[in-house]
Amino acid sequence: MKVTFIGLGTMGYPMAGHVSKAGHNVTVYNRTTTKAQAWCEEYSGGFATTPALAAKEADIVLTCVGNDDDLRAVYLGTDGAFQMAKPGTLFIDHTTASAEVAKELSAAAQEKGFLFMDGPVSGGQAGAVNGVLTVMMGGEQSHLEMAQSILDCYAKSTSLLGPVGNGQLAKMVNQILIGGILSGLSEGVRFAEKAGLDMPALVETLKHGAAGSWQLENRGATMAKEEFDFGFAIEWMHKDLGLCLAQAEKMGLSIPLTKAVDQDYQELMAEGRGRQDTSVLIKALDKKA
């Protein structure tokens, strides 16, 4: 297939690489052209200087950018991907954004004869590099079937969760759960340390039981060792939790734990920790002791 990938950040760069390595004809676009050039030196494919030119001949266009405003610029701008794409092109957005912008882009796509799905991902940088992401899709089953072979290049699990926008809503649930798990894990780690327990042995034991989680298995020991310079940055998590809180407010729902976790992240960012992993939440607990 002719595949375009727009957005070569921490996630998009390796995701596009997996599609290229699978043998597809890949064209990439990135706002910083040198990043696109570097990608082309590492993988087989070409780059375009605008989203419009990148999407011109594509069968499928994948996007992974920063936020709602970035998406509107990339899709709807003067040089946006919708300007030159051919009818029937399938667009899949992997950005973590609002459900509203997904519906907005879907409506705009339909007017122009394009197809659109939202498909935010979970698994972090390691998941992208290793090609084992979880993709939460919103859209039509027939459209997912068109793209499945491409998604399989970088995903271990792809689920259709309803109409356009539902992928983003599912990703919000994912982030709410991560915040809650990290909050409890922070308290558990500090409790274990005070009790004199061996953290690696404890993690190895608990991960097989009812308290097991990806966060426990991958972050429990590093939290105890005060290691945070890797993984999913809290400035990104703060952006995601902001989407969760805004959506909850629209639904008339109170999510106090998520609000508290987001406040903790804001305070940690003010300390200059914005690029550290989300597991640095344990440092917020230390300040409350």
C-alpha positions in Angstrom: 0.0 0.0 0.0 0.9 3.6 -0.4 1.0 4.9 3.2 1.6 8.3 4.5 2.7 9.0 8.1 2.4 12.5 9.5 4.2 13.3 12.7 7.6 11.7 13.6 7.7 12.3 17.3 8.6 9.8 20.0 5.8 7.5 18.9 5.4 8.3 15.2 9.0 7.8 14.2 9.3 4.1 15.1 5.6 3.4 14.1 6.3 4.7 10.6 9.5 2.7 10.6 7.6 -0.6 11.2 5.3 0.2 8.3 8.3 0.7 6.0 10.0 -2.4 7.2 6.8 -4.4 6.4 7.4 -3.5 2.8 4.8 -0.7 2.2 5.5 2.4 0.2 5.8 5.0 2.9 5.9 8.8 2.6 6.5 10.8 5.8 5.9 14.4 6.9 7.2 16.2 9.9 7.0 19.9 10.9 10.8 19.8 11.4 12.0 18.7 8.0 15.4 17.5 9.3 13.5 14.8 11.4 11.8 13.5 8.2 15.2 13.5 6.4 16.7 11.5 9.3 13.9 9.0 9.1 14.5 8.5 5.4 18.1 7.8 6.0 17.2 5.1 8.5 14.2 3.6 6.7 13.0 3.0 3.1 10.7 5.8 2.0 10.4 9.4 1.0 9.3 12.7 2.7 7.1 15.5 1.7 7.3 19.2 2.6 3.6 19.7 3.4 0.9 17.4 4.8 -1.0 18.0 1.5 1.8 16.7 -0.7 2.4 13.8 1.7 -1.2 12.7 1.4 -1.6 13.3 -2.3 -1.2 9.7 -3.6 -1.8 7.8 -0.3 -4.2 4.9 0.2 -4.0 5.3 4.0 -2.8 8.4 5.9 -1.7 8.0 9.5 -1.2 10.9 11.9 0.4 11.2 15.3 0.9 14.8 16.4 0.5 16.9 19.5 -3.0 18.1 20.2 -6.3 19.3 18.8 -4.9 22.5 17.3 -2.1 20.6 15.6 -4.6 18.2 14.2 -6.7 21.0 12.7 -3.6 22.5 11.1 -2.4 19.1 9.7 -5.8 18.1 8.3 -7.7 21.4 7.6 -4.9 24.0 7.1 -4.0 25.6 3.8 -1.4 22.9 3.2 -3.4 20.3 5.2 -3.8 16.6 4.3 -7.4 17.1 3.1 -6.4 19.5 0.4 -4.9 17.1 -2.1 -5.9 13.6 -1.0 -7.7 11.4 -3.5 -11.4 10.3 -2.8 -11.6 7.2 -0.7 -8.4 7.8 1.2 -8.6 6.4 4.7 -7.3 8.7 7.5 -6.4 7.2 10.9 -5.4 9.6 13.7 -3.3 8.1 16.5 -3.0 11.4 18.4 -4.3 11.5 21.9 -6.8 14.3 21.5 -10.4 15.2 22.3 -13.4 13.2 21.1 -14.8 16.4 19.7 -11.9 17.0 17.3 -12.2 13.4 16.1 -15.8 14.0 15.2 -15.0 17.3 13.6 -12.4 15.8 11.3 -14.6 12.8 10.5 -17.4 15.2 9.4 -14.9 17.2 7.3 -13.6 14.0 5.7 -17.0 12.8 4.8 -17.8 16.0 3.0 -14.7 15.5 0.9 -15.2 11.8 0.2 -12.6 10.5 2.6 -12.8 8.0 5.4 -11.7 8.7 8.9 -11.1 6.8 12.2 -9.6 7.8 15.5 -7.1 5.4 17.0 -5.1 6.6 20.0 -2.5 4.2 21.2 -1.2 2.9 24.6 2.2 1.4 25.3 4.5 4.3 25.4 7.8 4.7 23.5 8.8 1.1 24.3 5.6 -0.1 22.8 6.1 1.9 19.6 9.8 0.9 19.2 8.9 -2.8 19.8 5.8 -2.7 17.6 3.5 -3.9 20.4 1.1 -1.0 20.9 -2.6 -1.2 21.9 -4.8 0.7 19.5 -8.3 1.9 20.6 -10.3 2.6 17.4 -13.4 4.6 16.7 -15.1 4.3 13.3 -16.5 1.7 10.9 -15.6 -2.0 10.9 -15.1 -2.0 7.2 -12.6 0.8 7.5 -10.7 -1.1 10.2 -10.5 -4.1 7.9 -9.0 -1.9 5.2 -6.2 -0.8 7.6 -5.7 -3.9 9.7 -2.5 -5.1 7.9 -1.0 -1.7 8.4 -2.0 -1.4 12.1 -0.5 -4.9 12.6 2.9 -3.5 11.8 3.1 -1.7 15.1 0.2 -3.0 17.3 -0.2 -6.2 19.3 -3.9 -5.4 19.9 -6.4 -3.4 17.9 -10.0 -3.0 19.1 -13.0 -1.2 17.6 -14.9 0.4 20.4 -17.7 2.1 18.5 -18.2 5.2 16.3 -15.6 7.9 15.7 -14.7 9.6 19.0 -15.0 6.4 21.1 -11.3 5.6 20.5 -10.4 8.9 22.3 -12.9 8.3 25.1 -11.4 4.8 25.6 -7.9 6.4 25.8 -9.2 8.8 28.5 -10.2 5.8 30.5 -6.8 4.3 30.0 -5.1 7.5 31.4 -7.5 7.7 34.3 -6.6 4.2 35.3 -2.9 4.8 35.0 -3.1 7.8 37.2 -5.0 5.9 39.9 -2.7 2.9 39.7 0.4 5.1 40.0 -1.1 6.8 43.0 -1.6 3.5 44.8 1.7 2.1 43.6 3.5 5.2 45.1 2.0 4.5 48.5 2.7 0.8 48.2 6.4 1.4 47.3 7.0 3.7 50.3 5.1 1.3 52.6 7.3 -1.6 51.5 10.5 0.5 52.0 9.4 1.4 55.5 8.6 -2.2 56.2 12.1 -3.3 55.1 10.8 -5.5 52.2 13.0 -6.4 49.3 11.4 -4.5 46.4 12.5 -6.7 43.4 11.3 -9.8 45.2 8.1 -8.1 46.2 7.4 -7.0 42.7 8.1 -10.5 41.3 5.7 -11.9 43.8 2.8 -9.4 43.5 2.8 -9.2 39.7 1.3 -12.7 39.5 -1.6 -11.8 41.9 -4.6 -9.6 42.0 -2.4 -6.5 42.5 -0.4 -7.2 39.3 -0.3 -4.5 36.7 2.0 -3.2 34.0 2.9 -0.3 36.2 3.9 -2.5 39.1 6.0 -4.8 36.9 7.7 -2.1 35.0 7.9 0.8 37.4 7.8 -0.6 40.9 11.5 -1.3 41.3 12.6 1.9 39.4 10.4 4.1 41.6 12.1 2.6 44.7 15.5 3.4 43.1 14.4 7.0 42.3 14.8 6.5 38.6 12.5 8.6 36.5 14.5 9.8 33.4 12.7 7.7 30.8 9.2 6.7 29.7 6.1 8.7 29.3 6.7 12.3 30.3 4.4 13.9 32.9 3.9 17.0 30.7 2.3 14.6 28.2 0.2 13.0 30.9 -0.9 16.4 32.2 -2.2 17.1 28.7 -4.0 13.8 28.6 -5.5 14.2 32.0 -6.7 17.7 31.0 -8.7 16.0 28.2 -10.1 13.5 30.8 -11.2 16.3 33.2 -12.8 18.4 30.4 -14.7 15.4 29.1 -15.9 14.5 32.6 -17.1 18.0 33.2 -19.1 17.9 30.0 -20.7 14.6 31.1 -21.4 16.0 34.6 -19.1 13.5 36.2 -16.8 14.0 39.2 -13.4 12.2 39.0 -11.6 13.5 42.1 -8.7 11.1 42.1 -7.8 12.1 38.5 -8.1 15.8 39.5 -5.7 15.2 42.4 -3.2 13.3 40.4 -3.2 16.0 37.7 -2.6 18.6 40.4 0.4 16.6 41.7 1.8 16.5 38.2 1.4 20.2 37.8 3.4 20.8 40.9 6.1 18.4 39.8 6.3 20.2 36.4 6.8 23.5 38.3 9.8 21.8 39.9 11.3 21.2 36.5 10.3 17.5 36.2 8.1 17.8 33.2 10.1 15.4 31.0 10.4 12.7 33.7 8.3 9.5 33.6 4.8 9.5 35.1 6.1 7.2 37.9 7.7 10.4 39.4 4.3 10.8 41.0 5.8 9.1 44.1 7.8 12.4 44.7 4.5 14.2 45.1 3.6 11.7 47.9 6.9 12.4 49.6 6.1 16.1 49.9 2.8 15.2 51.7 4.4 13.0 54.3 
